[in-house]
Amino acid sequence: MTVWSDLTGQDAAIDVLRAAAAAAASSRASSDMTHSWLITGPPGSGRSNLAYAFAEALLSGRPDGDETTRAQVTARSHPDLHVLATEGVIIKVADVRKIVERSHYAPSVGHHRVIVVEDADRMTEQTSNVLLKELEEPPERTVWILCAPSEADLIPTIRSRVRSVRLQVPGVAAVADLLVRRDGVDRELARRAAREAQSHIGMAHRLATSAEARDRRDETLRLALNVRSTPGAVLTAARLIEIAGDDAKAITELRDAEEREHTLRSLGVAPGQAVPAALRSQIRALEEDQKRRATRSLRDGIDRILVDLASLFRDILVTQLGAEVDLVNRGIADDVARAAASATPAQTLATLDAIQEARIRIEANVQPTLALEAMLVAAIRRPEPAREVRS
């Protein structure tokens, strides 16, 4: 199995990065290779997975990687790999300055020092400018790999100093095949999860492996279909916030407990032992990081709900127009048909616009409940008034 085996539907991007890793493995070509990369693609396309696969190939000095390096990269424990990520809303300037300093160290065991910046779009302009100089003149054996949804999410001066590799949304069949091969999921369930996740690999994995996640998604769609009045929209918005919170809690709770246990063990605190006063500040710092992650996870959960609702009203519009296109939500095709008959295509388009507007408002820090309430009011199925017929 090569480092690229678990990447789905990205053959063109893999070819580019594998060729770069092969060139870097040659001492003659190493100084000529690109040292600043930007991997872009929609959520769920596998940006970070591809970044770490490229990192493994560079660190191992082998275009297809090796098992030892793969284990270290997976554990994020390789001494020449540094990761800049955030559990919050933005990447901090101090964190960028710290990793810039590390970028000037010579590799200790690998062929290169590799720095992966996940969610580079979360850098403010000030933070981006701190990184800019390093991308202009990186040390010869340091490689920067930035990940972002699109080039437009970064400032122009950074875009001009990186080589971009664009990912595509993998097909439903390719994502389903990955779930079957990698996770041992039943093929029919894998196809359903891939379709309902709209080829978002991470979300497809959750839907395929968690009955609770599937139930929460089903409830979200049922609630939206049953909004009949403004008071109903208000109540539904409150319930959707609860669902997003339950989803976020399911994602973060186990991880938080594992992190705390690992931190206590590394500090020499036995299970059940009280934390010494001298170490409490470190535990508080961990708890603050986890709170920030919970806030971001809740926001991401709300956005996932809006994406699911967009798929629902897309299906309704497709049905209204009689388009020969597969439904995302085949399991509720009868409900979709009834909803399609209760409104016009123009009304459904207005609802889709309202969903997108809610996403924009929440991203701009509008209170999520208010944004959802406004969106759901637009989703109320109101028949158009009858037109006067003149003789």
C-alpha positions as CSV (number, residue, x, y, z in Angstrom):
1,M,0.0,0.0,0.0
2,T,1.4,3.4,-1.0
3,V,1.0,6.7,0.8
4,W,-1.6,7.7,-1.8
5,S,-3.8,4.6,-1.5
6,D,-6.5,6.1,0.7
7,L,-7.0,9.3,-1.4
8,T,-10.1,9.2,-3.5
9,G,-10.8,10.8,-6.9
10,Q,-7.7,13.0,-7.0
11,D,-5.5,11.3,-9.5
12,A,-4.4,14.5,-11.2
13,A,-3.3,16.2,-7.9
14,I,-1.6,13.0,-6.8
15,D,0.4,12.9,-10.0
16,V,1.7,16.4,-9.5
17,L,2.7,15.9,-5.8
18,R,4.2,12.5,-6.4
19,A,6.3,13.9,-9.2
20,A,7.4,16.7,-6.9
21,A,8.3,14.2,-4.2
22,A,10.3,12.2,-6.7
23,A,12.2,15.3,-7.8
24,A,12.9,16.2,-4.2
25,A,14.3,12.8,-3.5
26,S,17.0,13.5,-6.0
27,S,19.8,15.6,-4.5
28,R,20.3,17.2,-7.9
29,A,16.7,18.4,-8.2
30,S,16.0,19.1,-4.6
31,S,17.1,22.8,-4.7
32,D,15.0,23.4,-7.8
33,M,11.7,22.1,-6.4
34,T,8.8,24.3,-5.3
35,H,9.0,24.9,-1.5
36,S,5.6,26.6,-1.0
37,W,2.4,24.8,-1.9
38,L,-1.3,25.5,-1.6
39,I,-3.8,22.6,-1.8
40,T,-7.3,23.9,-2.4
41,G,-10.6,22.1,-2.6
42,P,-14.1,22.1,-1.2
43,P,-14.8,20.8,2.3
44,G,-14.5,17.0,2.4
45,S,-12.4,16.7,-0.7
46,G,-9.4,15.5,1.3
47,R,-7.1,18.6,1.4
48,S,-5.4,17.8,4.7
49,N,-5.1,14.1,3.9
50,L,-3.3,14.9,0.6
51,A,-1.1,17.4,2.5
52,Y,0.0,14.7,5.0
53,A,0.5,12.2,2.2
54,F,2.8,14.6,0.4
55,A,4.6,15.3,3.7
56,E,5.2,11.6,4.2
57,A,6.7,11.3,0.7
58,L,9.0,14.3,1.3
59,L,10.1,13.2,4.8
60,S,10.8,9.6,3.7
61,G,12.6,10.6,0.5
62,R,10.4,8.1,-1.3
63,P,7.6,9.1,-3.8
64,D,5.3,6.4,-2.3
65,G,6.4,6.9,1.3
66,D,7.2,4.1,3.8
67,E,5.5,2.5,6.8
68,T,7.8,3.9,9.5
69,T,7.3,7.5,8.3
70,R,3.6,6.9,7.8
71,A,3.2,5.9,11.4
72,Q,5.0,9.0,12.6
73,V,3.1,11.4,10.3
74,T,-0.2,9.8,11.3
75,A,0.7,10.3,15.0
76,R,2.1,13.8,14.2
77,S,5.2,12.7,16.0
78,H,7.8,13.0,13.2
79,P,10.6,15.4,14.4
80,D,10.7,17.1,11.0
81,L,6.9,17.6,10.6
82,H,5.3,20.7,12.1
83,V,1.5,21.4,12.0
84,L,-0.2,24.7,12.3
85,A,-3.9,24.2,12.9
86,T,-6.5,25.9,15.1
87,E,-9.4,24.7,17.1
88,G,-10.7,28.2,17.2
89,V,-12.1,30.6,14.6
90,I,-8.8,32.1,13.6
91,I,-5.1,31.2,13.5
92,K,-3.2,33.4,16.0
93,V,-0.2,35.6,15.0
94,A,1.8,34.2,17.8
95,D,1.4,30.6,16.6
96,V,2.5,31.7,13.1
97,R,5.6,33.4,14.5
98,K,6.5,30.3,16.5
99,I,6.3,27.9,13.5
100,V,8.2,30.4,11.3
101,E,11.0,30.1,13.8
102,R,11.0,26.4,13.6
103,S,11.0,26.5,9.8
104,H,14.7,27.6,9.9
105,Y,15.9,24.5,11.7
106,A,17.7,21.9,9.5
107,P,16.0,18.6,9.2
108,S,17.0,16.2,11.9
109,V,16.2,12.8,10.4
110,G,14.1,13.4,7.3
111,H,15.1,14.7,3.9
112,H,13.1,17.9,4.5
113,R,11.4,19.9,7.2
114,V,7.8,20.0,6.3
115,I,5.2,22.5,7.7
116,V,1.5,21.8,7.1
117,V,-0.9,24.8,7.7
118,E,-4.4,23.4,7.9
119,D,-7.3,25.9,7.3
120,A,-4.9,28.6,6.1
121,D,-8.0,30.6,5.2
122,R,-8.4,31.2,9.0
123,M,-5.5,33.6,9.0
124,T,-6.2,37.3,9.2
125,E,-4.4,39.7,6.9
126,Q,-2.0,40.6,9.7
127,T,-1.2,36.9,10.4
128,S,-0.8,36.2,6.6
129,N,1.8,39.0,6.3
130,V,3.9,37.3,9.1
131,L,3.9,34.2,7.0
132,L,4.5,36.0,3.7
133,K,8.2,36.6,4.0
134,E,8.9,32.9,4.8
135,L,7.0,31.8,1.6
136,E,9.1,34.2,-0.4
137,E,12.5,32.9,0.7
138,P,12.0,29.5,2.5
139,P,15.2,27.6,3.6
140,E,16.3,25.2,1.0
141,R,15.2,22.1,2.8
142,T,11.9,23.4,4.2
143,V,8.6,22.9,2.5
144,W,5.4,24.7,3.3
145,I,2.1,23.1,2.5
146,L,-1.0,25.3,3.0
147,C,-4.6,24.0,2.8
148,A,-7.6,26.2,2.1
149,P,-11.0,25.9,0.3
150,S,-9.9,28.2,-2.5
151,E,-7.1,30.5,-3.6
152,A,-9.5,33.5,-3.1
153,D,-9.5,32.7,0.7
154,L,-5.8,33.9,0.9
155,I,-4.3,37.3,0.3
156,P,-3.0,38.0,-3.2
157,T,0.6,38.2,-2.2
158,I,0.5,34.7,-0.7
159,R,-1.3,33.3,-3.7
160,S,1.5,34.7,-6.0
161,R,4.2,32.8,-4.0
162,V,2.8,29.3,-3.9
163,R,2.1,26.6,-6.4
164,S,-1.5,25.6,-6.3
165,V,-2.9,22.2,-6.5
166,R,-6.7,22.1,-6.9
167,L,-8.8,19.2,-5.7
168,Q,-12.2,18.1,-7.1
169,V,-15.2,16.8,-5.3
170,P,-14.9,13.0,-5.6
171,G,-17.8,11.0,-7.0
172,V,-20.3,9.3,-4.8
173,A,-19.2,5.9,-6.1
174,A,-15.5,6.6,-5.3
175,V,-16.4,7.8,-1.7
176,A,-18.5,4.7,-1.2
177,D,-15.7,2.4,-2.4
178,L,-13.3,4.1,0.1
179,L,-15.8,3.5,3.0
180,V,-16.1,-0.2,2.0
181,R,-12.4,-0.7,1.5
182,R,-11.0,1.4,4.4
183,D,-13.8,1.1,7.1
184,G,-15.5,-2.2,6.2
185,V,-18.9,-0.5,5.8
186,D,-21.7,-2.4,4.1
187,R,-21.8,-1.3,0.5
188,E,-25.5,-0.2,0.4
189,L,-24.9,1.9,3.6
190,A,-21.7,3.3,2.1
191,R,-23.5,4.5,-1.0
192,R,-26.3,6.1,1.1
193,A,-23.8,7.8,3.3
194,A,-21.7,9.1,0.4
195,R,-24.7,10.4,-1.4
196,E,-26.2,12.1,1.6
197,A,-22.9,13.6,2.6
198,Q,-22.6,14.9,-1.0
199,S,-19.2,13.3,-1.3
200,H,-17.8,14.9,1.8
201,I,-15.4,12.1,2.9
202,G,-15.4,12.9,6.6
203,M,-19.1,13.4,6.9
204,A,-19.7,10.3,4.8
205,H,-17.6,8.3,7.3
206,R,-19.6,9.6,10.2
207,L,-23.0,8.8,8.6
208,A,-21.7,5.4,7.6
209,T,-20.4,4.5,11.1
210,S,-22.8,6.3,13.5
211,A,-26.5,5.5,13.7
212,E,-26.9,8.5,15.9
213,A,-25.5,10.8,13.2
214,R,-27.9,9.4,10.7
215,D,-30.8,9.9,13.1
216,R,-29.9,13.5,13.7
217,R,-29.7,14.2,10.0
218,D,-33.1,12.5,9.4
219,E,-34.7,14.6,12.2
220,T,-33.3,17.8,10.7
221,L,-34.9,17.2,7.4
222,R,-38.3,16.2,8.9
223,L,-38.3,19.3,11.0
224,A,-37.7,21.6,8.0
225,L,-40.4,19.9,6.0
226,N,-43.0,20.4,8.8
227,V,-42.5,24.2,9.3
228,R,-46.0,25.7,8.8
229,S,-45.9,29.0,10.7
230,T,-43.7,31.6,12.2
231,P,-44.0,30.2,15.7
232,G,-43.2,26.8,14.3
233,A,-40.1,28.3,12.6
234,V,-38.9,29.7,16.0
235,L,-39.4,26.3,17.7
236,T,-37.7,24.4,14.9
237,A,-34.7,26.8,15.0
238,A,-34.3,26.1,18.7
239,R,-34.4,22.3,18.1
240,L,-31.9,22.6,15.2
241,I,-29.4,24.4,17.6
242,E,-29.9,21.5,20.0
243,I,-29.2,18.9,17.3
244,A,-26.1,20.8,16.3
245,G,-25.0,20.8,19.9
246,D,-25.6,17.1,20.3
247,D,-23.6,16.5,17.1
248,A,-20.7,18.7,18.3
249,K,-20.7,17.0,21.7
250,A,-20.5,13.6,20.1
251,I,-17.5,14.6,18.1
252,T,-15.6,16.4,20.9
253,E,-16.5,14.6,24.1
254,L,-14.4,11.4,23.5
255,R,-11.5,13.5,22.1
256,D,-11.5,15.8,25.1
257,A,-11.4,12.9,27.6
258,E,-8.5,11.3,25.7
259,E,-6.6,14.6,25.5
260,R,-7.0,15.2,29.3
261,E,-5.9,11.6,30.1
262,H,-2.8,11.9,27.8
263,T,-1.9,15.3,29.3
264,L,-2.2,14.1,32.9
265,R,-0.1,11.0,32.0
266,S,2.6,13.1,30.4
267,L,2.7,15.3,33.5
268,G,3.1,12.3,35.7
269,V,-0.3,12.5,37.3
270,A,-1.7,9.0,38.1
271,P,-5.4,8.3,37.4
272,G,-7.6,9.6,40.2
273,Q,-4.7,11.6,41.7
274,A,-5.4,15.3,42.4
275,V,-3.6,17.7,40.1
276,P,-0.7,19.4,41.9
277,A,-1.1,23.2,42.1
278,A,2.1,23.7,40.0
279,L,0.5,21.9,37.1
280,R,-3.0,23.3,37.2
281,S,-2.2,26.2,34.8
282,Q,-1.4,23.6,32.1
283,I,-4.7,21.8,32.7
284,R,-6.6,25.1,32.6
285,A,-4.9,25.9,29.2
286,L,-6.0,22.6,27.9
287,E,-9.6,23.2,29.0
288,E,-9.6,26.7,27.4
289,D,-8.4,25.1,24.1
290,Q,-11.2,22.5,24.4
291,K,-13.8,25.2,25.0
292,R,-12.6,27.1,21.8
293,R,-12.8,23.8,19.9
294,A,-16.4,23.2,21.2
295,T,-17.4,26.6,20.0
296,R,-16.0,26.0,16.5
297,S,-17.5,22.5,16.5
298,L,-20.9,23.9,17.2
299,R,-20.6,26.4,14.4
300,D,-19.5,23.7,12.1
301,G,-22.4,21.5,13.2
302,I,-24.9,24.3,12.4
303,D,-23.3,24.8,9.0
304,R,-23.6,21.0,8.3
305,I,-27.3,21.3,9.1
306,L,-27.7,24.2,6.6
307,V,-25.8,22.1,4.0
308,D,-28.2,19.2,4.6
309,L,-31.2,21.6,4.3
310,A,-29.8,23.0,1.0
311,S,-29.7,19.4,-0.3
312,L,-33.3,18.9,0.7
313,F,-34.6,22.0,-1.1
314,R,-32.4,21.2,-4.0
315,D,-34.2,17.9,-4.3
316,I,-37.5,19.7,-4.0
317,L,-36.5,22.1,-6.9
318,V,-35.3,19.2,-9.0
319,T,-38.7,17.5,-8.5
320,Q,-40.6,20.6,-9.3
321,L,-38.7,21.1,-12.5
322,G,-38.9,17.4,-13.6
323,A,-35.2,17.3,-14.0
324,E,-33.7,13.9,-14.6
325,V,-31.2,14.2,-11.8
326,D,-30.7,11.8,-8.9
327,L,-32.0,12.9,-5.5
328,V,-29.6,13.4,-2.7
329,N,-32.2,12.3,-0.2
330,R,-33.7,9.3,-1.9
331,G,-35.0,7.8,1.4
332,I,-37.6,10.5,1.7
333,A,-38.6,10.8,-2.0
334,D,-42.3,10.7,-1.1
335,D,-41.9,13.6,1.3
336,V,-39.9,15.5,-1.2
337,A,-42.7,15.0,-3.8
338,R,-45.3,16.3,-1.4
339,A,-43.2,19.4,-0.5
340,A,-42.6,20.0,-4.2
341,A,-46.4,20.0,-4.9
342,S,-47.0,22.5,-2.1
343,A,-45.0,25.4,-3.5
344,T,-43.6,26.9,-6.7
345,P,-40.1,26.7,-8.0
346,A,-39.7,30.4,-7.3
347,Q,-40.5,29.8,-3.7
348,T,-38.1,27.0,-3.4
349,L,-35.3,29.1,-5.0
350,A,-36.1,31.8,-2.4
351,T,-35.7,29.2,0.4
352,L,-32.3,28.1,-1.1
353,D,-31.2,31.8,-1.1
354,A,-32.3,32.1,2.5
355,I,-30.2,29.1,3.5
356,Q,-27.1,30.5,1.8
357,E,-27.8,33.9,3.5
358,A,-28.0,32.2,6.9
359,R,-24.6,30.6,6.3
360,I,-23.1,34.0,5.4
361,R,-24.7,35.6,8.5
362,I,-23.5,33.0,10.9
363,E,-20.0,33.2,9.4
364,A,-20.2,37.0,10.1
365,N,-21.0,36.2,13.8
366,V,-24.8,36.8,13.7
367,Q,-26.4,34.9,16.5
368,P,-27.1,31.4,15.0
369,T,-30.6,31.1,16.4
370,L,-31.7,34.4,14.8
371,A,-30.2,33.4,11.5
372,L,-31.9,30.0,11.5
373,E,-35.3,31.6,12.5
374,A,-35.1,34.0,9.5
375,M,-34.2,31.1,7.2
376,L,-37.0,28.9,8.4
377,V,-39.6,31.6,8.0
378,A,-38.6,31.8,4.4
379,A,-39.1,28.0,4.1
380,I,-42.7,28.1,5.2
381,R,-44.7,26.7,2.3
382,R,-47.2,29.4,1.4
383,P,-49.3,28.9,-1.8
384,E,-49.3,31.9,-4.1
385,P,-52.5,33.9,-4.3
386,A,-54.8,33.0,-7.2
387,R,-54.5,35.3,-10.2
388,E,-57.5,37.1,-11.5
389,V,-58.7,35.7,-14.8
390,R,-60.0,38.3,-17.2
391,S,-62.5,37.4,-19.9
